[in-house]
Amino acid sequence: MTSPLEVEVNGDIEKAFKNLKKKMAFEGIFKELKRRRYYEKPSVEKKRKKEEAERRRLKKMRRMAAQQSRTKKVQRGPGM
């Protein structure tokens, strides 16, 4: 279970509500609520987690490849 979220009101309810929503989104509460809306069989949960891990791995590989290509361009210098 996540820790309780606290937001200061200071008279402006709308600003406090906006801050609360931002904190909840950052904590992943909305994603968790959506996922827990219906029962997920253990086999389906395992498959989902495996797919998410693969997606994260591929994303990391793409970022690393892009970073390496940027570094190579910088090392060559202009006109080379």
N, CA, C and O of each residue as an XYZ file, in Angstrom:
320
protein
N       0.834     -1.177      0.000
C       0.000      0.000      0.000
C       0.878      1.239      0.000
O       1.929      1.269      0.641
N       0.447      2.243     -0.712
C       1.228      3.467     -0.810
C       1.031      4.325      0.425
O       0.064      4.160      1.168
N       1.951      5.234      0.630
C       1.833      6.146      1.764
C       0.761      7.188      1.464
O       0.485      7.471      0.298
N       0.156      7.763      2.501
C      -0.896      8.757      2.264
C      -0.330     10.013      1.603
O       0.788     10.436      1.898
N      -1.111     10.592      0.717
C      -0.699     11.811      0.031
C      -1.299     13.006      0.746
O      -2.481     12.998      1.088
N      -0.503     14.024      0.973
C      -0.981     15.236      1.623
C      -0.762     16.414      0.699
O       0.267     16.526      0.031
N      -1.766     17.303      0.675
C      -1.687     18.498     -0.154
C      -2.155     19.674      0.687
O      -3.169     19.579      1.379
N      -1.426     20.780      0.633
C      -1.840     21.981      1.354
C      -2.921     22.694      0.568
O      -2.824     22.827     -0.652
N      -3.961     23.157      1.268
C      -5.080     23.816      0.596
C      -4.838     25.314      0.504
O      -4.914     25.874     -0.590
N      -4.551     25.981      1.614
C      -4.301     27.426      1.651
C      -5.371     28.240      0.932
O      -5.049     29.228      0.273
N      -6.618     27.848      1.046
C      -7.719     28.633      0.492
C      -8.076     28.337     -0.948
O      -9.213     28.584     -1.347
N      -7.161     27.820     -1.743
C      -7.447     27.571     -3.158
C      -7.667     26.072     -3.370
O      -6.718     25.303     -3.520
N      -8.936     25.680     -3.379
C      -9.301     24.269     -3.499
C      -8.906     23.705     -4.860
O      -8.401     22.586     -4.942
N      -9.130     24.464     -5.922
C      -8.838     23.964     -7.273
C      -7.348     23.684     -7.450
O      -6.965     22.683     -8.054
N      -6.513     24.576     -6.917
C      -5.067     24.374     -7.021
C      -4.645     23.138     -6.216
O      -3.794     22.362     -6.650
N      -5.257     22.970     -5.035
C      -4.946     21.804     -4.201
C      -5.378     20.515     -4.896
O      -4.662     19.515     -4.855
N      -6.548     20.541     -5.533
C      -7.034     19.364     -6.248
C      -6.116     19.033     -7.423
O      -5.832     17.864     -7.684
N      -5.656     20.058     -8.124
C      -4.737     19.862     -9.249
C      -3.423     19.241     -8.754
O      -2.885     18.329     -9.383
N      -2.916     19.742     -7.623
C      -1.684     19.191     -7.052
C      -1.874     17.740     -6.620
O      -0.986     16.906     -6.802
N      -3.051     17.445     -6.040
C      -3.343     16.078     -5.616
C      -3.368     15.134     -6.818
O      -2.796     14.045     -6.767
N      -4.029     15.553     -7.898
C      -4.080     14.723     -9.102
C      -2.682     14.498     -9.670
O      -2.363     13.403    -10.131
N      -1.855     15.534     -9.634
C      -0.486     15.418    -10.143
C       0.312     14.413     -9.310
O       1.040     13.583     -9.854
N       0.165     14.499     -7.978
C       0.875     13.562     -7.100
C       0.381     12.134     -7.307
O       1.171     11.191     -7.322
N      -0.941     11.982     -7.467
C      -1.509     10.652     -7.675
C      -1.020     10.057     -8.994
O      -0.726      8.863     -9.063
N      -0.933     10.874    -10.030
C      -0.441     10.393    -11.318
C       1.025      9.981    -11.196
O       1.433      8.957    -11.744
N       1.816     10.779    -10.480
C       3.232     10.477    -10.307
C       3.418      9.178     -9.534
O       4.317      8.397     -9.849
N       2.591      8.939     -8.540
C       2.667      7.719     -7.732
C       2.144      6.497     -8.483
O       2.391      5.366     -8.063
N       1.432      6.704     -9.576
C       0.902      5.592    -10.351
C      -0.415      5.061     -9.818
O      -0.793      3.925    -10.104
N      -1.114      5.877     -9.047
C      -2.365      5.427     -8.435
C      -3.448      5.229     -9.482
O      -4.209      4.265     -9.404
N      -3.532      6.125    -10.462
C      -4.562      5.995    -11.494
C      -4.346      4.723    -12.316
O      -5.296      4.014    -12.648
N      -3.096      4.451    -12.633
C      -2.765      3.242    -13.389
C      -3.132      1.994    -12.585
O      -3.663      1.021    -13.119
N      -2.834      2.052    -11.291
C      -3.143      0.936    -10.393
C      -4.654      0.710    -10.294
O      -5.118     -0.429    -10.330
N      -5.416      1.795    -10.171
C      -6.873      1.679    -10.097
C      -7.440      1.059    -11.367
O      -8.313      0.193    -11.315
N      -6.936      1.510    -12.497
C      -7.411      0.983    -13.776
C      -7.093     -0.508    -13.889
O      -7.913     -1.293    -14.367
N      -5.901     -0.887    -13.447
C      -5.479     -2.282    -13.536
C      -6.269     -3.168    -12.581
O      -6.568     -4.317    -12.909
N      -6.608     -2.653    -11.414
C      -7.314     -3.450    -10.407
C      -8.832     -3.382    -10.544
O      -9.555     -3.918     -9.704
N      -9.305     -2.744    -11.569
C     -10.752     -2.614    -11.753
C     -11.413     -3.987    -11.880
O     -12.508     -4.209    -11.364
N     -10.740     -4.895    -12.567
C     -11.247     -6.250    -12.752
C     -10.188     -7.233    -12.282
O      -9.000     -6.913    -12.240
N     -10.632     -8.432    -11.930
C      -9.714     -9.469    -11.492
C      -8.840     -9.899    -12.662
O      -9.315    -10.082    -13.782
N      -7.571    -10.054    -12.379
C      -6.616    -10.492    -13.390
C      -6.042    -11.834    -12.939
O      -5.442    -11.941    -11.869
N      -6.236    -12.849    -13.771
C      -5.725    -14.170    -13.426
C      -4.204    -14.107    -13.288
O      -3.549    -13.312    -13.962
N      -3.648    -14.942    -12.418
C      -2.199    -14.925    -12.226
C      -1.409    -15.133    -13.521
O      -0.362    -14.514    -13.710
N      -1.901    -15.994    -14.408
C      -1.185    -16.228    -15.662
C      -1.212    -14.979    -16.543
O      -0.229    -14.675    -17.218
N      -2.328    -14.259    -16.537
C      -2.448    -13.033    -17.334
C      -1.562    -11.940    -16.741
O      -0.925    -11.181    -17.471
N      -1.527    -11.870    -15.411
C      -0.683    -10.882    -14.740
C       0.793    -11.138    -15.059
O       1.551    -10.206    -15.326
N       1.186    -12.411    -15.028
C       2.566    -12.788    -15.335
C       2.922    -12.394    -16.765
O       4.004    -11.864    -17.017
N       2.005    -12.656    -17.702
C       2.233    -12.315    -19.102
C       2.345    -10.803    -19.274
O       3.212    -10.326    -20.006
N       1.468    -10.042    -18.602
C       1.479     -8.583    -18.703
C       2.793     -8.023    -18.171
O       3.400     -7.151    -18.794
N       3.227     -8.523    -17.024
C       4.472     -8.036    -16.439
C       5.668     -8.349    -17.335
O       6.585     -7.538    -17.459
N       5.656     -9.527    -17.956
C       6.739     -9.912    -18.855
C       6.778     -8.986    -20.071
O       7.851     -8.562    -20.500
N       5.595     -8.674    -20.626
C       5.519     -7.778    -21.778
C       5.969     -6.366    -21.407
O       6.656     -5.709    -22.189
N       5.585     -5.896    -20.218
C       6.005     -4.571    -19.769
C       7.517     -4.506    -19.611
O       8.140     -3.510    -19.979
N       8.105     -5.556    -19.067
C       9.555     -5.601    -18.888
C      10.261     -5.576    -20.241
O      11.276     -4.899    -20.404
N       9.724     -6.315    -21.207
C      10.311     -6.337    -22.551
C      10.216     -4.955    -23.193
O      11.160     -4.497    -23.836
N       9.064     -4.289    -23.013
C       8.884     -2.945    -23.551
C       9.902     -1.977    -22.948
O      10.493     -1.166    -23.661
N      10.104     -2.066    -21.629
C      11.084     -1.200    -20.966
C      12.491     -1.484    -21.478
O      13.274     -0.558    -21.694
N      12.815     -2.766    -21.675
C      14.150     -3.143    -22.155
C      14.401     -2.580    -23.547
O      15.468     -2.027    -23.814
N      13.412     -2.721    -24.441
C      13.566     -2.209    -25.798
C      13.682     -0.690    -25.815
O      14.463     -0.130    -26.583
N      12.907     -0.033    -24.972
C      12.953      1.425    -24.893
C      14.338      1.881    -24.432
O      14.888      2.852    -24.952
N      14.894      1.165    -23.448
C      16.225      1.498    -22.944
C      17.277      1.298    -24.035
O      18.194      2.107    -24.172
N      17.143      0.220    -24.809
C      18.082     -0.052    -25.899
C      18.022      1.056    -26.953
O      19.055      1.510    -27.444
N      16.789      1.491    -27.298
C      16.639      2.569    -28.284
C      17.285      3.855    -27.781
O      17.964      4.551    -28.536
N      17.070      4.169    -26.502
C      17.667      5.382    -25.940
C      19.187      5.307    -25.962
O      19.853      6.292    -26.283
N      19.742      4.142    -25.623
C      21.193      3.984    -25.619
C      21.752      4.112    -27.027
O      22.797      4.733    -27.220
N      21.067      3.529    -28.024
C      21.523      3.616    -29.408
C      21.488      5.059    -29.892
O      22.405      5.509    -30.578
N      20.438      5.780    -29.539
C      20.327      7.182    -29.944
C      21.424      8.013    -29.290
O      21.993      8.899    -29.928
N      21.721      7.739    -28.036
C      22.758      8.471    -27.332
C      24.126      8.197    -27.954
O      24.937      9.111    -28.097
N      24.383      6.946    -28.322
C      25.661      6.604    -28.939
C      25.810      7.271    -30.293
O      26.898      7.732    -30.639
N      24.731      7.330    -31.065
C      24.826      7.968    -32.377
C      25.061      9.468    -32.220
O      25.766     10.070    -33.030
N      24.475     10.081    -31.178
C      24.714     11.510    -30.935
C      26.160     11.744    -30.532
O      26.760     12.732    -30.954
N      26.733     10.861    -29.727
C      28.116     11.034    -29.284
C      29.075     10.868    -30.449
O      30.076     11.581    -30.522
N      28.797      9.953    -31.357
C      29.669      9.753    -32.514
C      29.680     10.997    -33.386
O      30.732     11.379    -33.899
N      28.529     11.636    -33.565
C      28.458     12.850    -34.374
C      29.270     13.965    -33.738
O      29.931     14.727    -34.443
N      29.229     14.070    -32.431
C      29.955     15.118    -31.728
C      31.451     14.857    -31.808
O      32.220     15.804    -31.971
N      31.894     13.609    -31.700
C      33.310     13.279    -31.708
C      33.948     13.532    -33.070
O      35.116     13.914    -33.141
N      33.190     13.324    -34.159
C      33.758     13.544    -35.485
C      34.073     15.008    -35.707
O      35.075     15.341    -36.341
N      33.238     15.876    -35.199
C      33.459     17.299    -35.353
C      32.934     17.793    -36.686
O      32.535     16.989    -37.529
N      32.928     19.097    -36.889
C      32.388     19.677    -38.124
C      33.319     19.452    -39.317
O      34.541     19.534    -39.190
N      32.733     19.174    -40.455
C      33.487     19.031    -41.695
C      34.288     17.758    -41.827
O      35.125     17.674    -42.725
N      34.087     16.783    -41.002
C      34.862     15.538    -41.098
C      34.033     14.432    -41.635
O      34.521     13.312    -41.784
